Amino acid sequence: MTPRSRARDPRLPARRRTALARAAALTAVAALALAACSAPRQQTAVTQAPTAADVQGLDGAYAQQLDWQPCGDLECATLVVPMDYDEPDGDTVEIAVSRHAATGDRLGSLLINPGGPGASGIDALSSIAVPSFGAEVVERYDLVGFDPRGVGASSAVACVDGPGMDTVTSSDFDFATDEGIAAAEAMWADFGAQCLANTGPLLEHVDTVSAARDMDVLRAVLGDEQLTYVGYSYGTQLGATYAALFPEQVGRLVLDGALDPTLSSQELSAGQAGGFENALRAYVADCQAGSACPLDGDVEDGLAQVKTLLDRARTSPLPASGDRRLTGQLAFSGIALPLYNEQSWPALTQGLSAALDGNGAVLLQLADIYNDRNADGTYATNSMEAFWSIGCADDRGTTDPAEMRAQAAEIEQVAPTVGSYFGFGGVLCANWPVPEAGGLDDYSAAGADPILVIGTTNDPATPYQWAESLAQTLDSGTLLTYEGEGHTAYGRSNACIGDAVDAYLIDGTVPADGTRC
């Protein structure tokens, strides 16, 4: 079961570059010598908010001055925003912000969000934007990363300790029985109760609409009349929400790896399950064309062997490292991570080879990267806790057992190999301790300047059809297509995509709608 597959980007684009690079590096070491992959991560320090007590109401939020301080090679500051925009004179939250200053003829600020939800824009500034964006984009924009409310170095969600996270990331349930559904709901109810106890009232206000309002405050405080923005994956939902709320403030928005917020939970779950199924199919075909593939026969035979492995791990977890075992949920996580980038497929071959021989250690290491778990059993970030919390704030699927089973059956028809990990998402939020905030009624963003939507034809996490849909939902949406594998395109695909995005960001040149690279 993959709970809350609504915006599923397993998990997470914030560390996409570093995690996949580490995953690819696994092919260069022995299967059991992977300790480096779980080294604790360091996050850029941010300043405290010296003006928090002075920021009162919405006018105060928009009028505040950021106190930029050096932090490594960047500058860091803290933005103060209302916790509840319906009560702007009430409690406030802090948003951690970092900046890589322009070195050339400055065009303004360019905000980035790497997705999730739950991914750190502070991390992504150094790991994605600075090394991967076009040279002139880096030169002419102040690149600005921020951790959305609930995430990372900002006022953040906190739920359980390392052992508690191990439980929720590894547990398998028998959803064929009412008892299995009840057991899952009970686990998530306890998790949610701990989130509320350890987070407090912020838990009710980590929704995407509030985060988009935070972005407008940040835009204004940075001194920009319009927002320039690059959002990946869930970051496209955040960007589309911003555009719908503030169409007149839309400047140049790049939405890469698109998620259409108008789609239902069931449509999103089925779409993503199909995306991972197709990516896995492409991997199997590539694997079998080589000389060291552990999957026999043709592609259908190979997919059947992967499903048998997942079913085996679910019912009889495989030995891995120490006293840990590879469950079905962990096995899926370990398989999903390398599908984000075809350069990481050799790591998946290594993991499957070991697991088919009864050793789950490699797939467990990949799952630990996927979940941000350190080797000592702690978790490097709160990305998973934020992912679930933001998901439950935005939208909740049905909790009726019969409806969930019917929906799960439809998903498994689309994705016979991995579909079982995308159903029954309603159990997570069934007893969530705070009300649903919900989204918007209209995402057309009428009146906005042209918005560039990018889709990758075999993207596992955000299927290409979602990019087509979002480009149609947005009145000013323009679709740019990357014909290839992997999750998202700008900064990791080819010069055709890079040149088109750079021209849009630098000169405002919009590629012809339907351009394919």
C-alpha positions as CSV (number, residue, x, y, z in Angstrom):
1,M,0.0,0.0,0.0
2,T,1.3,3.4,-0.9
3,P,-0.7,5.8,1.2
4,R,-1.7,9.2,-0.2
5,S,-0.7,8.5,-3.8
6,R,-2.6,11.7,-4.7
7,A,0.5,13.6,-5.5
8,R,2.8,10.7,-5.2
9,D,6.4,11.5,-6.1
10,P,8.0,8.7,-4.2
11,R,9.9,10.3,-2.4
12,L,11.3,13.0,-2.9
13,P,12.6,15.4,-5.5
14,A,14.3,17.5,-2.9
15,R,17.1,15.0,-2.9
16,R,16.6,13.8,-6.4
17,R,20.1,14.6,-7.6
18,T,22.0,13.4,-4.6
19,A,19.8,10.3,-4.0
20,L,19.9,9.1,-7.6
21,A,23.6,9.8,-7.9
22,R,24.2,7.7,-4.8
23,A,21.9,5.0,-6.2
24,A,23.8,4.9,-9.4
25,A,27.0,4.7,-7.5
26,L,25.8,1.4,-5.9
27,T,26.9,-0.4,-9.1
28,A,30.5,0.4,-8.3
29,V,30.5,-1.3,-4.9
30,A,29.7,-4.7,-3.5
31,A,26.1,-5.4,-2.7
32,L,26.7,-5.4,1.0
33,A,29.0,-2.4,1.2
34,L,26.6,0.4,0.9
35,A,27.1,2.3,4.1
36,A,27.9,5.5,2.3
37,C,24.4,5.7,0.8
38,S,22.9,6.3,4.2
39,A,25.3,8.9,5.5
40,P,23.6,11.5,7.6
41,R,22.7,14.6,5.5
42,Q,23.6,18.1,6.5
43,Q,21.1,20.9,5.8
44,T,22.0,24.5,5.3
45,A,21.7,26.5,8.5
46,V,19.2,29.4,8.4
47,T,18.8,32.5,10.5
48,Q,16.3,33.1,13.1
49,A,13.6,35.7,12.5
50,P,14.6,38.8,14.3
51,T,11.4,40.6,13.2
52,A,8.8,38.0,14.1
53,A,7.3,40.0,17.0
54,D,7.0,43.1,14.7
55,V,5.2,41.3,11.9
56,Q,1.5,41.7,12.6
57,G,-1.3,41.2,10.0
58,L,-1.1,40.9,6.3
59,D,0.2,44.4,5.8
60,G,3.0,43.7,8.2
61,A,3.9,40.5,6.4
62,Y,4.2,42.2,3.0
63,A,6.1,45.2,4.5
64,Q,8.8,43.2,6.4
65,Q,12.5,43.4,5.5
66,L,14.5,40.2,5.3
67,D,17.7,40.1,7.3
68,W,20.1,38.3,5.0
69,Q,23.0,36.6,6.6
70,P,25.8,34.5,5.1
71,C,25.4,30.8,5.3
72,G,28.2,28.9,3.4
73,D,28.2,30.0,-0.2
74,L,24.6,31.4,0.1
75,E,22.7,34.0,2.0
76,C,19.9,33.0,4.3
77,A,17.0,34.7,6.0
78,T,13.6,34.0,7.6
79,L,10.3,35.2,6.3
80,V,7.4,35.6,8.8
81,V,3.8,34.9,7.5
82,P,0.4,34.4,9.2
83,M,-0.3,30.8,10.3
84,D,-3.9,31.2,9.2
85,Y,-4.6,33.7,6.4
86,D,-8.2,33.9,7.6
87,E,-6.9,35.3,10.8
88,P,-3.8,37.3,9.7
89,D,-3.4,39.1,13.1
90,G,-3.0,35.7,14.9
91,D,-0.1,33.4,15.2
92,T,2.8,33.4,12.7
93,V,5.0,30.8,11.2
94,E,8.6,31.1,9.9
95,I,9.7,30.3,6.3
96,A,13.4,29.5,5.8
97,V,14.8,31.2,2.7
98,S,18.1,31.0,1.0
99,R,19.5,32.9,-1.9
100,H,22.3,32.5,-4.5
101,A,22.8,36.1,-5.7
102,A,23.0,37.0,-9.4
103,T,26.4,37.8,-10.7
104,G,25.5,39.4,-14.0
105,D,22.8,41.8,-15.3
106,R,20.1,41.0,-12.8
107,L,16.6,40.2,-14.0
108,G,15.1,39.6,-10.5
109,S,14.4,36.7,-8.2
110,L,13.6,33.1,-9.3
111,L,11.9,31.0,-6.7
112,I,12.3,27.2,-6.9
113,N,10.3,24.3,-5.4
114,P,11.6,20.7,-5.9
115,G,8.3,18.9,-5.1
116,G,7.2,16.3,-2.6
117,P,5.3,17.7,-1.0
118,G,7.8,17.8,1.8
119,A,11.0,18.5,-0.2
120,S,13.4,21.2,0.9
121,G,13.9,24.1,-1.4
122,I,16.9,25.1,0.8
123,D,18.6,21.8,-0.2
124,A,17.4,22.0,-3.8
125,L,19.0,25.4,-4.3
126,S,22.5,23.9,-4.0
127,S,21.8,20.4,-5.3
128,I,19.5,21.2,-8.3
129,A,19.2,24.9,-9.2
130,V,22.8,26.1,-9.1
131,P,24.5,23.1,-10.8
132,S,21.7,22.2,-13.2
133,F,20.0,25.4,-14.4
134,G,21.3,27.2,-17.5
135,A,24.4,29.2,-17.0
136,E,22.8,32.5,-18.0
137,V,19.8,31.8,-15.7
138,V,22.2,31.3,-12.8
139,E,24.1,34.4,-13.7
140,R,21.2,36.8,-14.1
141,Y,18.7,35.7,-11.4
142,D,18.8,35.7,-7.7
143,L,18.0,32.0,-7.2
144,V,15.8,31.6,-4.1
145,G,15.1,28.4,-2.3
146,F,12.6,28.1,0.5
147,D,11.2,25.4,2.7
148,P,7.4,25.6,2.5
149,R,5.5,25.7,5.8
150,G,5.6,22.4,7.6
151,V,8.9,21.4,5.9
152,G,12.6,21.2,6.9
153,A,14.1,24.4,8.4
154,S,10.8,26.3,8.3
155,S,8.1,25.9,11.1
156,A,7.9,22.2,10.6
157,V,5.7,19.2,11.1
158,A,7.1,16.7,13.7
159,C,5.4,13.4,14.3
160,V,7.4,10.3,15.5
161,D,10.9,9.1,16.2
162,G,13.0,6.8,14.1
163,P,11.5,3.5,15.2
164,G,8.0,5.0,14.7
165,M,9.0,6.0,11.1
166,D,10.3,2.5,10.5
167,T,6.9,1.2,11.4
168,V,4.9,3.4,9.0
169,T,7.4,3.0,6.1
170,S,7.6,-0.8,6.3
171,S,4.2,-2.0,7.3
172,D,2.1,-4.2,5.0
173,F,-1.6,-4.8,5.5
174,D,-4.1,-7.3,4.1
175,F,-6.7,-5.0,2.6
176,A,-8.7,-8.0,1.4
177,T,-10.1,-8.1,5.0
178,D,-11.9,-5.5,7.1
179,E,-9.5,-6.3,9.8
180,G,-6.6,-5.4,7.6
181,I,-8.2,-2.0,6.8
182,A,-8.9,-1.4,10.4
183,A,-5.3,-2.2,11.4
184,A,-4.0,0.3,8.8
185,E,-6.4,3.0,9.9
186,A,-5.4,2.4,13.6
187,M,-1.7,2.8,12.7
188,W,-2.3,6.0,10.8
189,A,-4.6,7.3,13.5
190,D,-1.9,6.9,16.1
191,F,0.6,8.5,13.7
192,G,-1.7,11.5,13.2
193,A,-2.3,11.9,16.9
194,Q,1.4,12.1,17.5
195,C,1.8,14.7,14.6
196,L,-0.8,16.9,16.3
197,A,0.8,16.5,19.8
198,N,4.3,17.3,18.5
199,T,3.4,19.9,15.9
200,G,0.5,21.8,17.5
201,P,-1.9,24.1,15.6
202,L,0.4,24.4,12.6
203,L,-0.7,20.9,11.5
204,E,-4.1,22.4,10.4
205,H,-2.4,25.0,8.2
206,V,0.2,23.1,6.1
207,D,-2.1,23.0,3.0
208,T,-0.9,24.0,-0.5
209,V,-3.2,27.1,-0.7
210,S,-1.5,28.6,2.4
211,A,1.9,27.7,1.0
212,A,1.1,29.5,-2.3
213,R,0.0,32.6,-0.3
214,D,3.4,32.4,1.5
215,M,5.1,32.6,-1.9
216,D,3.3,35.8,-2.8
217,V,4.5,37.4,0.4
218,L,8.0,36.2,-0.4
219,R,7.7,37.6,-3.9
220,A,6.7,41.0,-2.6
221,V,9.3,41.1,0.1
222,L,12.0,40.2,-2.4
223,G,10.9,43.3,-4.4
224,D,9.5,41.6,-7.5
225,E,6.4,42.8,-9.2
226,Q,5.7,39.4,-10.7
227,L,6.8,35.8,-9.7
228,T,9.4,33.9,-11.6
229,Y,9.4,30.3,-10.6
230,V,10.6,26.8,-11.4
231,G,8.5,24.0,-9.8
232,Y,9.1,20.3,-10.1
233,S,6.5,17.6,-9.6
234,Y,4.3,18.7,-6.6
235,G,6.0,22.1,-7.1
236,T,3.8,22.3,-10.3
237,Q,0.7,22.0,-8.1
238,L,2.1,24.7,-5.9
239,G,2.8,26.9,-8.9
240,A,-0.6,26.3,-10.5
241,T,-2.2,27.1,-7.2
242,Y,-0.2,30.4,-7.0
243,A,-1.3,31.2,-10.6
244,A,-4.9,30.6,-9.8
245,L,-4.8,32.8,-6.7
246,F,-2.6,35.6,-8.1
247,P,-2.9,35.6,-12.0
248,E,-1.8,39.2,-12.3
249,Q,1.4,38.5,-10.4
250,V,2.4,35.6,-12.7
251,G,5.6,36.3,-14.5
252,R,7.6,33.4,-16.0
253,L,6.4,30.1,-14.4
254,V,8.0,26.7,-15.4
255,L,6.0,23.7,-14.2
256,D,8.0,20.6,-14.8
257,G,6.7,17.1,-14.1
258,A,3.2,18.3,-14.0
259,L,0.5,17.5,-11.5
260,D,-3.0,18.7,-12.4
261,P,-4.8,19.7,-9.2
262,T,-8.2,19.3,-10.8
263,L,-7.8,15.5,-11.1
264,S,-9.5,13.3,-8.5
265,S,-7.6,11.2,-6.0
266,Q,-8.6,8.0,-7.9
267,E,-7.4,9.5,-11.3
268,L,-4.1,10.5,-9.7
269,S,-3.5,7.1,-8.1
270,A,-4.3,5.2,-11.2
271,G,-2.3,7.6,-13.3
272,Q,0.8,7.3,-11.2
273,A,0.5,3.5,-10.8
274,G,0.4,3.3,-14.6
275,G,3.4,5.6,-14.8
276,F,5.5,3.4,-12.6
277,E,4.3,0.3,-14.4
278,N,5.4,1.8,-17.7
279,A,8.7,2.9,-16.3
280,L,9.3,-0.6,-14.9
281,R,8.4,-2.1,-18.2
282,A,10.9,0.1,-20.0
283,Y,13.6,-0.9,-17.4
284,V,12.8,-4.7,-17.8
285,A,13.2,-4.4,-21.6
286,D,16.5,-2.6,-21.2
287,C,17.7,-5.0,-18.6
288,Q,16.9,-8.1,-20.7
289,A,18.7,-6.6,-23.6
290,G,21.9,-6.7,-21.6
291,S,24.1,-9.5,-20.5
292,A,23.6,-9.6,-16.7
293,C,19.9,-9.3,-16.2
294,P,18.4,-11.4,-13.4
295,L,15.0,-11.4,-15.1
296,D,14.4,-14.4,-17.5
297,G,12.3,-14.7,-20.6
298,D,10.5,-11.8,-22.3
299,V,9.3,-8.5,-20.7
300,E,6.0,-10.0,-19.5
301,D,8.0,-12.8,-17.8
302,G,10.3,-10.3,-16.2
303,L,7.4,-8.2,-14.8
304,A,5.9,-11.4,-13.4
305,Q,9.1,-12.2,-11.6
306,V,9.2,-8.7,-10.1
307,K,5.6,-9.1,-8.9
308,T,6.4,-12.5,-7.4
309,L,9.2,-10.9,-5.5
310,L,7.0,-8.1,-4.2
311,D,4.3,-10.6,-3.1
312,R,7.0,-12.8,-1.4
313,A,8.4,-9.8,0.5
314,R,4.9,-8.9,1.6
315,T,4.1,-12.3,3.1
316,S,7.6,-13.4,4.1
317,P,10.0,-10.4,4.4
318,L,13.5,-11.1,3.1
319,P,16.5,-10.9,5.4
320,A,18.5,-7.8,4.8
321,S,21.0,-6.2,7.2
322,G,21.2,-6.9,10.9
323,D,17.8,-7.7,12.2
324,R,16.0,-5.7,9.6
325,R,13.8,-7.3,7.0
326,L,12.7,-6.2,3.5
327,T,8.9,-6.0,3.6
328,G,6.7,-5.6,0.5
329,Q,6.4,-1.8,1.1
330,L,10.2,-1.4,1.5
331,A,10.8,-3.6,-1.6
332,F,8.5,-1.4,-3.7
333,S,10.3,1.8,-2.3
334,G,13.6,0.3,-3.3
335,I,12.4,-0.5,-6.8
336,A,10.7,2.8,-7.3
337,L,13.7,5.0,-6.5
338,P,15.9,4.0,-9.4
339,L,13.0,4.4,-11.9
340,Y,13.3,8.1,-11.4
341,N,16.3,8.2,-13.7
342,E,17.4,5.7,-16.3
343,Q,21.1,6.3,-15.2
344,S,20.1,4.5,-12.0
345,W,18.7,1.4,-13.6
346,P,22.0,-0.6,-12.9
347,A,21.4,-0.1,-9.2
348,L,17.9,-1.7,-9.6
349,T,19.5,-4.6,-11.5
350,Q,21.9,-5.1,-8.6
351,G,19.0,-4.9,-6.0
352,L,16.8,-7.3,-7.9
353,S,19.7,-9.8,-8.4
354,A,20.3,-9.9,-4.7
355,A,16.6,-10.1,-3.7
356,L,15.8,-12.9,-6.2
357,D,18.6,-14.8,-4.4
358,G,16.9,-14.1,-1.1
359,N,19.0,-11.1,0.0
360,G,17.1,-7.9,0.5
361,A,20.0,-5.7,1.6
362,V,20.4,-3.7,-1.6
363,L,16.8,-3.0,-2.1
364,L,16.6,-2.0,1.6
365,Q,19.4,0.4,1.1
366,L,17.6,2.0,-1.8
367,A,14.4,2.2,0.3
368,D,16.3,3.9,3.0
369,I,17.5,6.6,0.5
370,Y,13.9,6.9,-0.7
371,N,12.7,7.4,2.9
372,D,15.6,9.7,4.0
373,R,16.6,7.1,6.6
374,N,20.1,7.3,8.1
375,A,22.2,4.2,8.8
376,D,21.8,4.8,12.6
377,G,18.0,4.5,12.3
378,T,17.3,8.3,12.5
379,Y,15.7,10.1,9.6
380,A,17.6,13.0,8.0
381,T,14.6,15.2,7.2
382,N,10.9,15.4,8.0
383,S,10.1,15.0,4.4
384,M,7.9,12.0,4.8
385,E,6.0,13.4,7.8
386,A,5.4,16.6,5.8
387,F,4.4,14.6,2.7
388,W,1.6,12.8,4.6
389,S,0.5,15.9,6.5
390,I,0.2,18.1,3.5
391,G,-1.6,15.4,1.6
392,C,-4.2,15.0,4.3
393,A,-4.6,18.8,4.5
394,D,-5.2,19.1,0.8
395,D,-7.5,16.2,-0.2
396,R,-8.8,13.0,1.3
397,G,-10.0,10.0,-0.7
398,T,-12.9,7.7,0.2
399,T,-12.7,5.7,3.4
400,D,-15.5,3.3,2.5
401,P,-14.0,-0.2,2.3
402,A,-16.1,-1.3,-0.7
403,E,-15.2,1.8,-2.7
404,M,-11.5,1.5,-1.8
405,R,-11.5,-2.1,-3.0
406,A,-13.3,-1.3,-6.2
407,Q,-10.8,1.5,-6.9
408,A,-7.9,-0.7,-6.0
409,A,-9.1,-3.3,-8.5
410,E,-9.2,-0.6,-11.2
411,I,-5.7,0.5,-10.4
412,E,-4.4,-3.1,-10.6
413,Q,-5.9,-3.5,-14.0
414,V,-3.8,-0.5,-15.1
415,A,-0.7,-1.6,-13.3
416,P,-0.7,-5.4,-12.6
417,T,2.8,-5.4,-11.2
418,V,2.9,-2.4,-8.8
419,G,-0.7,-1.3,-8.7
420,S,-1.3,-2.8,-5.2
421,Y,0.9,-0.2,-3.8
422,F,-1.3,2.7,-5.0
423,G,-4.6,1.7,-3.6
424,F,-6.3,2.2,-0.2
425,G,-4.9,5.7,0.3
426,G,-8.0,6.7,2.2
427,V,-6.8,4.8,5.3
428,L,-4.1,7.4,6.0
429,C,-6.4,10.3,6.4
430,A,-9.5,8.5,7.7
431,N,-8.9,9.6,11.3
432,W,-6.6,12.6,10.7
433,P,-6.9,14.9,13.7
434,V,-7.4,18.2,11.9
435,P,-9.9,19.2,9.3
436,E,-9.2,19.1,5.6
437,A,-8.3,22.5,4.2
438,G,-9.0,21.6,0.5
439,G,-7.9,23.2,-2.7
440,L,-9.5,25.7,-5.1
441,D,-12.6,25.5,-7.3
442,D,-10.9,27.1,-10.3
443,Y,-7.3,26.6,-11.5
444,S,-7.6,28.3,-14.9
445,A,-5.5,31.3,-13.8
446,A,-7.4,33.5,-16.3
447,G,-5.4,36.6,-17.2
448,A,-2.0,35.1,-16.3
449,D,1.0,35.5,-18.6
450,P,2.1,32.4,-20.6
451,I,3.0,29.5,-18.2
452,L,5.4,26.8,-19.5
453,V,4.3,23.2,-18.6
454,I,6.8,20.4,-19.2
455,G,6.0,16.7,-19.4
456,T,8.3,13.7,-19.9
457,T,6.7,10.9,-22.0
458,N,7.6,8.1,-19.7
459,D,7.8,9.9,-16.4
460,P,7.0,7.3,-13.6
461,A,5.9,9.7,-10.9
462,T,4.0,12.3,-12.9
463,P,2.7,10.7,-16.0
464,Y,2.8,12.6,-19.3
465,Q,-1.0,12.8,-19.5
466,W,-0.9,15.0,-16.4
467,A,1.2,17.6,-18.2
468,E,-1.2,17.6,-21.1
469,S,-4.1,18.0,-18.7
470,L,-2.5,20.8,-16.7
471,A,-1.5,22.7,-19.9
472,Q,-5.2,22.6,-20.8
473,T,-6.5,23.5,-17.4
474,L,-4.4,26.7,-17.3
475,D,-5.8,29.3,-19.7
476,S,-2.3,30.4,-20.7
477,G,-0.6,27.0,-20.4
478,T,2.0,26.0,-23.1
479,L,3.1,22.3,-23.3
480,L,6.8,21.4,-23.9
481,T,7.5,17.7,-24.2
482,Y,10.6,15.7,-23.4
483,E,10.5,12.3,-25.2
484,G,12.4,10.1,-22.7
485,E,12.5,8.3,-19.4
486,G,12.7,9.6,-15.9
487,H,11.1,12.2,-13.7
488,T,11.1,15.8,-14.8
489,A,13.2,17.3,-17.6
490,Y,14.8,20.7,-17.0
491,G,18.4,20.2,-15.9
492,R,18.5,16.5,-16.6
493,S,17.3,15.8,-20.1
494,N,18.8,17.4,-23.2
495,A,19.9,20.7,-24.8
496,C,16.5,21.1,-26.6
497,I,14.7,21.3,-23.3
498,G,17.4,23.3,-21.6
499,D,17.6,25.9,-24.4
500,A,13.8,26.3,-24.5
501,V,13.4,26.8,-20.8
502,D,16.4,29.2,-20.6
503,A,15.0,31.3,-23.5
504,Y,11.7,31.5,-21.7
505,L,13.3,32.5,-18.4
506,I,15.8,35.0,-19.8
507,D,13.9,36.6,-22.8
508,G,10.3,35.5,-22.2
509,T,10.3,33.5,-25.4
510,V,7.5,31.0,-25.2
511,P,8.1,27.8,-27.3
512,A,5.5,26.8,-29.8
513,D,2.8,24.9,-28.0
514,G,3.3,21.2,-28.5
515,T,7.1,21.4,-29.1
516,R,8.7,18.0,-28.6
517,C,12.4,17.4,-27.7
